[in-house]
Amino acid sequence: MDIPKVLSDEWRKLYDAAMEFKTLKPWNWMSSADLFAVKNPEDGEVAYCSIMGELGQVYALAAYIGSEGLDSYLAIQSGMYEGNPEAMHVQKCLMASFENREYLDKQDLKVIKDIGYKFRGKNEWPAFRTFEPGYFPWFLNSYQVRFLTVILHQAMEVALECKDNPHFLMNNETECLIRVPEENNGNLTWKNEIIELKVEGKPVMVPIYDNEIKLKRLKKQAKSKQGLWAVDWFYSPQPVAEGDRPYYPAVVVVIEGQTGQVIGFDISTKDEYLEKIQDKFIETMENLKIIPKTIYVEKQDVLLALEDITKPLNIEVILTDDTDLFNDVKYGMYEFFL
């Protein structure tokens, strides 16, 4: 794997900021629900920040990047992923955490040695990772190191304000305090502003399915229109080490509704999973010579990907999260692999 190269001076500044943050112990008076934002002076990117540690289990600062990151933070805070193995795949954030030595990678230990620092004790070893849906948690690049350094410094400023004034942060569902940089005569200063929290969602590029000949042939060959199926995709619990960064393949499944049996199964890359859903759904109908009367789908992108198939075949599609069909398959795979 290709580990990003970062200058020692940049690493040193990040570790210095992390150690100062750890010494402050802001989790003693702040919770993960105390959301605030920091704007990157380099390019204006916004990170939505959450300090963890009030429960005494995980000590960290998570900086959720952009609107996609904000969406993931709000989804996690809402509890919709509680107990769901997919929770590990929704975050888009940079994270600074404080771990035991055995949880660090040899690359982390090499950086610490190279910059001449030493740590000892439980939850005393800084670790830095970037999280992105579909990818294995990975090492920071130079840009991310610099941004996280800025975030840690501004998080301490916010934390100190909160210590003096418990009502300093907005803590509502529509607005958020943001730390905004200003450059005056070559000097960088910071001010507080209020921004609106907008849940925009990530746009989905849905592939067009236009094989009319195959759909007509399927209508003729199918024995009947019968039964209830479910169609879904989720990230595999096992990463694949290819390219610059390990990723989690997308698992595509077609499930028979009465028995819960998987009747269609395939693996896809993150970029091609919607095409794979279309192909596997068609292939399953061809193999069984059955067109389902109804299908359940759990995700909006699955519904959109199958529209060009379900409409011509007059298949009823129900978007629902109230079914155990999906969870039984997902949990079964996670229990097998993990």
C-alpha positions in Angstrom: 0.0 0.0 0.0 1.1 3.5 -0.8 1.5 5.4 2.5 1.2 9.2 2.0 4.5 11.1 2.6 4.3 14.0 5.1 7.1 16.3 6.2 8.5 15.8 9.7 7.8 19.4 10.6 4.1 19.0 9.7 3.9 15.8 11.8 5.6 17.5 14.7 3.0 20.4 14.6 0.2 17.9 14.6 1.5 15.9 17.5 2.2 19.1 19.5 -1.4 20.2 18.9 -2.7 16.7 19.9 -0.7 16.6 23.1 -1.9 20.0 24.1 -5.5 19.0 23.3 -5.1 15.8 25.4 -3.7 17.8 28.3 -6.7 20.1 28.2 -9.1 17.1 28.5 -12.1 19.0 27.1 -14.3 15.8 27.3 -14.5 16.6 31.0 -17.1 19.3 30.2 -18.1 18.6 26.6 -20.0 15.8 24.9 -20.1 14.4 21.4 -23.3 16.3 20.8 -21.5 19.6 21.2 -21.1 20.3 17.5 -19.0 23.1 16.1 -17.3 23.8 12.8 -13.9 25.0 11.6 -13.2 26.5 8.1 -9.8 25.6 6.6 -7.8 28.7 5.8 -6.2 27.0 2.9 -9.3 26.3 0.8 -12.4 27.1 2.8 -13.3 23.5 3.4 -15.6 23.1 6.5 -15.1 20.4 9.1 -17.9 19.7 11.6 -16.3 18.8 14.9 -17.2 16.5 17.8 -15.2 15.8 20.9 -15.5 12.3 22.4 -14.5 11.0 25.8 -17.3 11.9 28.3 -18.0 8.2 28.7 -14.4 7.4 29.5 -14.1 4.8 26.7 -12.9 6.6 23.6 -10.9 9.9 23.7 -10.9 11.6 20.4 -11.7 14.5 18.2 -13.7 13.7 15.0 -13.8 16.3 12.2 -16.6 15.5 9.7 -15.7 16.9 6.3 -18.1 18.9 4.2 -21.8 18.2 3.7 -21.3 14.5 3.3 -19.4 14.4 6.6 -22.2 16.4 8.3 -24.8 14.0 7.0 -22.8 11.1 8.5 -22.4 12.8 11.9 -26.2 13.6 12.1 -27.1 10.0 11.1 -24.9 8.6 13.8 -26.1 11.0 16.4 -29.7 10.2 15.6 -29.2 6.6 16.6 -30.2 5.1 13.2 -26.9 3.1 13.1 -27.0 1.9 16.7 -26.1 -1.8 16.7 -25.8 -1.8 12.9 -22.5 -3.1 11.4 -22.8 -0.6 8.6 -22.1 2.2 11.1 -18.3 1.8 10.4 -18.8 2.6 6.8 -20.8 5.8 6.9 -18.2 8.2 8.4 -16.4 10.8 6.3 -14.0 12.4 8.8 -10.5 13.1 10.1 -9.9 11.7 13.5 -7.4 12.3 16.2 -7.6 9.7 19.0 -5.6 8.6 22.0 -4.9 4.9 22.1 -2.9 2.2 23.8 0.4 1.4 22.1 -0.7 -2.0 20.8 -3.5 -0.4 18.7 -1.0 1.7 16.7 0.4 0.6 13.3 4.1 0.3 12.7 3.8 3.4 10.5 2.5 5.4 13.4 5.4 4.2 15.6 7.9 5.1 12.9 6.6 8.7 12.6 6.7 9.1 16.4 10.3 7.8 16.5 11.4 9.9 13.5 10.2 13.2 15.1 11.8 12.2 18.4 8.7 11.9 20.6 7.9 9.3 23.3 4.6 8.2 24.9 3.8 5.9 27.7 0.6 4.6 29.3 -3.0 3.8 28.5 -4.8 6.1 26.1 -1.7 8.3 25.7 -0.6 7.5 22.2 -1.9 9.9 19.5 -3.3 8.2 16.4 -4.5 10.0 13.3 -6.8 8.5 10.6 -9.0 9.5 7.7 -12.4 7.7 7.4 -14.3 7.6 4.1 -17.3 5.4 3.2 -16.2 2.2 1.5 -12.6 2.6 2.4 -10.4 1.2 5.2 -9.3 3.8 7.8 -6.1 5.3 6.4 -3.1 7.4 7.1 -3.3 11.2 6.6 -1.7 13.0 3.7 0.0 16.3 4.0 -3.1 18.4 3.4 -5.1 16.4 6.0 -2.2 16.7 8.6 -2.2 20.5 8.2 -6.0 20.8 8.4 -6.3 18.5 11.4 -3.6 20.6 13.2 -5.7 23.7 12.6 -8.8 21.9 13.8 -7.2 20.8 17.0 -6.1 24.4 17.8 -9.5 25.8 17.1 -11.2 23.0 19.0 -9.2 24.0 22.1 -10.4 27.7 21.7 -14.0 26.5 21.5 -13.5 24.1 24.4 -12.1 26.9 26.7 -15.1 29.1 25.8 -17.5 26.3 26.7 -15.7 25.7 30.0 -16.4 29.3 31.0 -19.8 29.4 29.4 -21.7 26.1 29.1 -24.2 27.7 26.7 -21.5 29.0 24.3 -22.5 26.5 21.6 -25.8 26.6 19.8 -26.6 22.9 20.3 -29.7 22.9 18.1 -30.7 21.1 14.9 -30.6 24.0 12.5 -27.5 26.1 13.3 -23.9 25.7 14.3 -21.0 27.9 15.5 -18.1 28.0 13.1 -14.5 29.3 13.5 -13.7 31.4 10.5 -10.1 32.6 9.6 -9.4 36.1 8.5 -6.1 37.4 7.1 -5.0 40.9 8.0 -1.7 42.2 6.8 -0.3 38.7 6.6 -1.6 37.7 10.1 -4.3 35.1 10.5 -7.0 35.8 13.1 -10.2 33.9 13.9 -13.8 34.9 14.6 -17.0 33.2 15.4 -19.9 33.0 13.0 -23.1 31.0 12.8 -23.9 28.8 9.9 -27.0 26.9 8.9 -26.9 23.1 9.1 -27.9 21.8 5.7 -28.4 18.0 5.1 -27.9 17.8 1.4 -27.2 14.1 0.8 -24.8 12.7 -1.7 -26.0 12.8 -5.3 -26.4 9.4 -6.9 -25.3 8.8 -10.5 -27.8 6.2 -11.6 -26.8 4.1 -14.6 -29.4 3.7 -17.4 -30.6 0.2 -18.1 -31.8 0.2 -21.8 -31.6 -3.5 -22.8 -35.3 -3.7 -24.0 -34.6 -6.9 -25.9 -33.5 -8.7 -22.7 -36.6 -7.4 -20.9 -38.9 -8.6 -23.6 -37.2 -12.0 -23.7 -37.6 -12.3 -19.9 -41.3 -11.6 -20.1 -41.7 -14.5 -22.5 -39.5 -16.9 -20.6 -40.8 -16.2 -17.1 -43.2 -18.8 -15.8 -45.2 -16.3 -13.9 -45.1 -13.1 -11.8 -45.1 -14.3 -8.3 -43.6 -13.9 -4.8 -41.7 -11.2 -2.8 -38.0 -10.6 -3.2 -35.7 -8.2 -1.5 -32.7 -6.4 -3.2 -29.9 -4.7 -1.3 -26.2 -3.9 -1.2 -23.8 -3.4 1.7 -20.1 -3.2 2.3 -18.2 -6.4 2.9 -16.7 -6.7 6.4 -13.5 -7.8 4.7 -11.3 -5.1 3.0 -9.4 -5.8 -0.2 -5.9 -4.5 -0.5 -5.6 -3.0 -4.0 -4.4 0.3 -5.3 -3.3 3.2 -3.0 -5.7 2.3 -0.2 -7.6 -0.8 1.0 -11.3 -0.7 0.3 -14.5 -2.7 1.2 -16.1 -4.3 -1.8 -19.9 -3.9 -2.3 -21.9 -7.1 -1.7 -25.0 -7.3 -3.9 -27.8 -9.7 -2.8 -31.2 -10.8 -4.0 -33.2 -12.5 -1.3 -36.4 -14.6 -1.5 -38.9 -13.1 0.8 -40.6 -16.2 2.3 -37.5 -18.2 3.1 -34.9 -15.5 3.5 -32.7 -17.5 1.2 -30.1 -15.6 -0.9 -31.0 -16.4 -4.5 -28.6 -13.9 -6.1 -25.2 -12.8 -4.9 -22.2 -10.9 -6.3 -19.3 -8.7 -5.4 -18.6 -5.3 -6.9 -16.2 -2.3 -6.6 -17.6 0.8 -5.0 -17.9 2.6 -8.4 -19.8 -0.2 -10.2 -22.2 -1.5 -7.6 -25.4 0.0 -9.2 -24.6 -1.7 -12.5 -24.0 -4.9 -10.6 -27.4 -4.6 -8.9 -29.1 -4.3 -12.3 -27.2 -7.2 -13.8 -27.7 -9.5 -10.8 -31.4 -8.8 -10.6 -31.9 -9.6 -14.3 -29.7 -12.7 -14.0 -31.6 -14.0 -11.0 -34.9 -13.6 -12.9 -33.4 -15.3 -15.9 -32.0 -18.3 -13.9 -35.2 -18.9 -12.0 -37.5 -17.9 -14.9 -39.6 -15.9 -12.4 -40.5 -12.3 -12.3 -41.3 -11.2 -8.7 -44.6 -9.6 -8.0 -43.1 -7.3 -5.4 -39.6 -6.3 -4.2 -38.4 -4.7 -1.1 -35.5 -2.3 -1.2 -33.9 -0.5 1.8 -31.9 2.2 0.0 -32.9 5.0 -2.3 -30.1 4.3 -4.7 -31.2 0.7 -5.2 -34.8 1.9 -6.0 -33.5 4.3 -8.6 -31.1 1.8 -10.1 -33.9 -0.7 -10.7 -36.6 1.7 -12.0 -35.7 1.0 -15.7 -36.3 -2.7 -15.0 -39.2 -2.7 -12.6 -41.4 -0.3 -14.5 -41.4 -2.2 -17.8 -42.0 -5.5 -16.0 -44.7 -4.0 -13.7 -43.0 -5.0 -10.5 -44.2 -3.3 -7.4 -41.3 -1.7 -5.4 -41.6 -0.9 -1.7 -38.9 1.2 0.0 -38.8 0.0 3.6 -36.4 -0.3 6.5 -38.9 -2.4 8.4 -37.7 -5.9 7.5 -35.4 -8.4 8.9 -34.6 -9.8 5.5 -31.7 -7.4 5.0 -30.3 -7.6 8.5 -30.3 -11.3 8.7 -28.0 -11.5 5.6 -25.7 -8.6 6.7 -25.3 -9.7 10.3 -24.7 -13.3 9.1 -21.8 -12.1 6.9 -20.3 -10.0 9.6 -20.5 -12.8 12.2 -18.8 -15.1 9.7 -15.9 -12.8 8.8 -15.3 -11.0 12.1 
